[in-house]
Amino acid sequence: MKKESSKDLSKDSTKGHTGITKRIQEAIRRYPNSKAKALCQFLKIDYSKYKQMIWTETHRIKKYRSTEVLGRPLDPQSHRVEYSVIIDSDSLELLSKETKKHRNAKGVWYRSGNRNRALVYSDSFVSINVFHKSRSCRILMGKPMPENHFKVHVVDAFFNGGLDLLTCEDLARRMEIRSKHRTFLVGDVSPFKIDYYKSSLGLQILSDKSHPQYIEAIENCPSWVRLLINSNLEYAKQMNLHLDVLRGIGEQTAGLEKEVKKFSECIDRLIDYLDKRIKL
């Protein structure tokens, strides 16, 4: 290790736990192949006290670096799960009537001012957009929470729109994960960078002006269904071909059995005829 590079990391700032964690992370990034004892000596900290932290941070950073793409480690900055469910026409009509009573505000249903004129509900726990043409509901979490708690807030949101409790519970029960959104900091994003990536297995790479230095990866869920269906269809086609061949073999075999039987009868008649001639 070079002495001149240690002046920023070997300061005695072990008073704050966050400070020593940051120093350990910087040291591991600078010297990824160093042992825990050598890093403790370099940072001038107690080996018996901080060895476990060094091992944990080393493992975490190695796992982080294993996600490198084109030489750059990409660490997701956010992870947003989008749910969806189809609403019936009667419930959609009730929500539309409710939106006429309110304007843009939290905790109430209102109609968006953009072109699609979606029905919108938003509070601290859930955000819902309902689209007229498709009758689909786009549902997002407002903050991390268990799924059963999230469904309770979804029921409350639809109940505030004038729907009966059974309908609200049915909508919450039927909603499914539609996609997962992750954003990655990559610096300046040019159209060429985005056009370089192609959709595969339901994964899309996008970028827009709302986060100019980030790319957004959207994973449509479940991503493997289309591939599985195509594989099963191909397998079914192959099985049908094999069954057709086996049916043909069966038909030919049945015809062959008839011919063999006729041939055997002919042989028996010929033997009987020869026996009679010999006796004469």
Summary of the structure (lengths in Angstrom):
residues: 280
radius of gyration: 35.2
end to end distance: 117.7
largest distance: 127.8
contacts: 709
relative contact order: 0.07
helix: 50%
strand: 20%
